[in-house]
Amino acid sequence: MPIFYKEVVASDVAAEVSTAWWGYANAFSSLLLAIMAPLLGACADYQGWKKRFFALFLTIGVTATIFLYFCAEGAWLYCLGVFVIARTGWAGANVFYDAFITDISDHREMDKVSSAGYAWGYIGSIIPFLLVILLITSLQAPDAAEKIPVLAAQLSFVIVALWWLLFSLPMLRHVQQIYFIPTMIRPVWSAWRRVVDTLRQVRGRRNAFTFLLAYFFYIDGVDTIITMAVVYGVDIGIGSSTLILAILTIQIIAFPCTLIWGHLTRFFPAKRLLQAGIAIYGLITLLAFLLPSLATRQEKTMGFWLLAVLVATSMGGIQALSRSFYARLIPPQQSGEFFSFYDIFGKFAAIIGPFLVGITGQLSGDSRYGVLSVLLLFLAGSVLLSQVKEEA
């Protein structure tokens, strides 16, 4: 999507302007959901409402993704508007998807179930990714200088939307809400009151609140590493074909590795595994800092591949175990409310890391030090996580 937006839709717009608006669109969609999430989460805890909200945001996201088909050269404001709606639908559906973990698994199985969900998500994303690449290469003219064919990109959005809808059907048909609270006479007003009460409960539940603070820092570091990887690779001279292959490889490796992380909870506490995952990402940060100092492009490429493999081994594990670990710290009948705050912490965390990288790199005059600053996020997250007591 960002490549199509930059190369085609906003090709006649100044680079700094189109990039700025892309950032505004992403930030606005995150802010929009962060504002809505507490109320939606509170409403979703009513009997039968959780799946309704999941279906609502699924419909919004799928429909908006299909409407991205109509993005054309020069229609960049339309494209950004539809993108905001699609991204809000995707993120909103994920709030309720995450909250269902308390309905489909007990405390003993949560780590395994959460890991399996992330793992199959990674492997499932490979198929539409390959279909899109095949479509682009088949429609690309020999003299196109690697520019994405407009029709191929437009059809790609339709493929993604249909894939998303198709594999959401089992969720809609077979997953049921087990834990709930009775529906009130004035459900929305009552939900607002419960949002305030839940915020007090979150702060009162020291374990859950401390974990959310730890999660805020370390997941920000994880997201920053993932989102900056391709850009950083371009900066140090990694070729575009290598970057695309690396993205595909990460998805493939992440599948079995995420399952392994879930299996390891049989032998090690989830908290210890989370700390191990944070340590691995700390190592990734240090290696990324050292990568530009390598002498040759071949050495840098090999170093980049090492980073890609390390990211793939830990990416799904730390996300999956975070979700299941948090689920054990909250009351299952209020999972919608509590997971809405979990999502808010994750959304607002995504702002800090890129800003830290940017300001540190700008002040130091070297982007490597910007990357190194991410280590502070992992250190803060690790220290806070050490204060959390693991519950059976």
N, C-alpha and C positions, 0 to 999 in steps of 0.2 A: 504493500500500500504506500509507504513513504517514497519508494523509488518511482512508482507510477505518478504519484502526486507531484514530485519534484521535476521529473523528466517530461511529463506530458501535460497534466492538468494545469500546473502553475509554471509552465516553461517560459511564459512571457512576463513573469513577475520577477523582480529583483531577488536574487538568491537570499539575501538577508531578510527580506520581507516575507517570502514564502516560508522560510525556516521559522521565523518568529511566529507566524500564524499557525504553523503546524504545532509548535509548542503550546500556544494558547489553546488550541482545540483539545489537545491531550489534557492540559491542566484543567480546563473547564469541565470536561466530562468527568474527571476524577472528583473535582469539587462538587459537581452536581450530585453524584452518587453519595459522596460523603455526607452531604446535607440530608438526603432522602433516607439513607440506610437505617438510621435508628428507628424512625417511624415505621418504615417498611418491615424491619425486623420484628418490631413489637406486634404489628398486625399479623405477621406470618405465624406467630405462636398460637393464634386462635385455631380451633379445630377446623382442618381442611383448607386453611388459607395459605399454608406454605407452598403447596403445589400450585395453587392458583397464581400466586405471585411469580413462581418459577416460570410457569407457562406464559404469563403476561410479558415478562422481560425477554423470554425466549422469542416470542412472536415479534416484539419490537426489534430485537437484534437481528433476527433472520430477515424480516421485511426490509429494514434499513440496509442490510448488506446487499440484498438483491437490487435495491435502488441505486447502489453504487455503480451498477452497470451503466447508468446514464451519465456518469462523469465523463466529460469530454474536455478537450483543450480549451482553456480559458474559463471554464466553469469551476474555478477553484473555491469560491465561497460556497457554492452549492455542495461541492464535494466535501468540504470541511463540515458543513452543517449536517449532512447525512452521516458522515463518519462519527461525529459526536453522538448522534442518536444510536448508531450501531454499537459503538463502544460502551455507551451507557447500558444498552440492552444486555450486552455480553457480561459486563461487570455486575449488573444487577442480578442476572440469573445465577451468577457464581455465588452471590451472598447466600441465596436459598439452597443452592446445590451443596455448599459447604455445611450449612446448618442441618442437612438431612443425615449427616454422619451419626448423630445421636439416635436416629430412628432405625438405622440399618445395621448397627453393630453395638456390642457391649464393650465395656472398658478393656477387656482382654484382647479383643479383635480389632480395636480402632486403628492401631498402628499398621497392621497388615492391610486392612481395608483401605485406609487412606493412601498407603504406598501403592497399592494395586491401581487405585483410581488415577493417580498421577502417571504411573508407568504406562498404562494403556492409553492415556491421553497423549503421551509422547509418541508412542508407536503409531497411534491412529492418525496423528497429524502428518506423518510421513507420506501417507497415500495421497491426500489432496495436494500436498506439496509437490510430489512427483508428477501428478496429473497437470498441475499448473505449469511446471517446467516444460513438460512435453508439449503442452499447448503453445507456450511462448516460442519454443524452438521451432515448432512446425509452421508457425505463422510468421516467423521472423524472416525478413528479406535478407539475401546475402550481403547487400551493401548497407544494411541498417546501422552498422557501427555499434552493435549491441544495444540499441535503443529498443525498449519494450514495445511490441505491437499493441496498438490501442485496443483492437478487438479482443486479443488474447487476454489482456488485463481485465477488460470488462467481463468477459465470460468467466474469468477466474473468480470473480466475486460471486457469481451465480453458483459455481461449483462449491465454493466454501459454504454458502448459505444452505444449499441443499444437503451437504454433508453434515453440517451442524444440526439441521432439523431431523434428518434421518436417525442419527445416533442419540438424539434426545428422546425419541419415541419410547424406548424401553424404560427410561426414567419416568415418563408420564404414565405409562401403562402399569408398571409393576411396583414402583416404590410408593409406600404409604407413610403418612405422618402418624407416628405412634404416640409421641409425647406432645401434649398441647394443653392449653388452658381454655376454660369455657368462654364462649363469645359473649361480650358485654352488650348491654342495650345500646350504648353509644360507643361503638368499637373504636372509632378513630380518636375521639377525645380520651377514652380510657387508655388507648395505646400511647398517647402523648404523656399521660401521667405515669405510665409504666416505664417510659423511656427515662424520665427523671429518676424514678425509683431504681431502675436497673443501673444507671450511672452511679448512684450511691452504692448499690450492691457491688459493682465492679471495683470501686475504690475500697469498699469494705472487705472484699475478698482479697486479702493481701497477696495470696499466691497468684491468682488470676491477673491482678493488676500489675504485679511485678513482672510476670511473664509477658504481658502486653508491652511493657516498657522495653524489656529485653528484645522482644520480637520487632518492635519499632526500629531499633538500631541495627540488628544483624540482618533482618530481611531487606532493609534499605541498602546495606552493603551488597547483598546477593543480587538484588535488582539492578544496582548500579553496575556491577561487574558484567551482568548479562547484557544490559542495554548498551554498554560502552564497548563491548568486545569487538564488534564489527568496525565501528568508527576508529577504534584504537588500532585495529589491524590495518586499516587503510592508511592511517597516519605513519605507520612504520614500514609501509611498502609491501604489504601482503596483497597478492593479486586477487581480483574479484572472483575468479573461478575457484581459487583455494578457499575463499571466504564462504562461498555457497556450499562447497563440499563439506567444509567444517560445520556449518549449521546443520546439514543433513546428518553428518556423523554424530553430532551431539545428541540429536533426537534418538538415533538408533542405540547409542551406548546408554543413554539415560533410562531406557526401558528396563533392561535387566538390573541395572544398578539400583534403581528405585525399589524394585522388588526385593533386592538383597538387603537394602536398608530396613525394609519392613520385617524381613525374616530375622535380622540381627536383634530385633527387640525381644526375641525369645531368650537371648543369652545376655543381653546388656540392657540396662535401664535406658529409656528413651531420652532422658535428660543428658546422659553421658554421650549418647550418639549425636544429639544436637550439638553438644560442645565439640565433638570430633568434627562435625560438619563445618562449624564456625572456624575451627583451626585450619581445615583444608582451604577454606576461602581466604583465610589470612595468608596462607602459603601462596595461593594464586595471586593475591595482591602484591606480595613481595616479588614473585617471579615476573609479573607484568611490569613492575617498576624497573627490573634489571634488563628486560627484553631489548629495549632500544640500544643498550650498550654493547650488544653482540656485534661482531665485526662484519659478517657477511649476510646477504639476504637469505641464503640457504639456512644459516644458523638461526636467523630470526623466524623463518618459516617453521623450522623444527620446534623452536621454542613456543611459537604460537599454537602448534598442534598439541604440544604438551599441556598448555593452558586449556585448550578446548577439551581434551580428555579429562582433565581434573574437574572442570566445570560440569561435564556430563556425569561424572561419577557421583557428584554430591548435590547437584541442582534439585532433582526430584526428591531425594531423601530428606533434605532439610525443610523443604516446603511441606511434604506429606507428614512428617513427624511433628512439625509445628502445629498443624491442624489437629491431629489426633491428641497431642499432648494438651493443647488448650481445651479440647472437648471434654477431657477428664476433669478439668478444673471448674466446670460450670454446671448448673442444674439443667438436665436434659429437656425439661418442659419449657425452658426459656432459651433454647438454643438459638432461635431466630434473633432475639434481642442481643444476646451476648456475641453472636457471630457478626452482627452488624457493627459492633465496636471493634471486633477483630479486623474486619474489612476496612474500617475507617483508619485504624492505626497503620495498616498496610498501604492505604492510598496516600495518606499524608507523608508517610515515610519516603515514598518515591520522589518527593520533592527535595529532600535534604541532601542525598548523595550526589546527584548531578550538580547541585549548587556548590557543594563542598569541593568537588573535583574542579569545577570551573573557577571558583574564586582562588583556590590554592594554586592552581596552574597559572592563573593570571598574575597573582602577586609574586610568585617565584620565577615566572618567566619560562617555566619548563613543565609541560603537561605530565611528565613522569611523576612529579611531586603531587600533582593533582590526583593521580591514581593512587599513590602511596597514602594519601590522606584518608582513603576509604578504610584503611586499617584501623583508624580510630573508631569507626562504627562497629567493627567486629570486636574490638577490645571492650567497648562499652556494653555491647550485647552479651558478651561472655561473662563479664563481671555481674551484670544484673541477673542473668540466668542462674548463676551459681547460688543466688539467694532464694531461688524458687524450690519449694519442697515438692518432690514428685509424689503424686497420688496413685494408688493402685487402681 
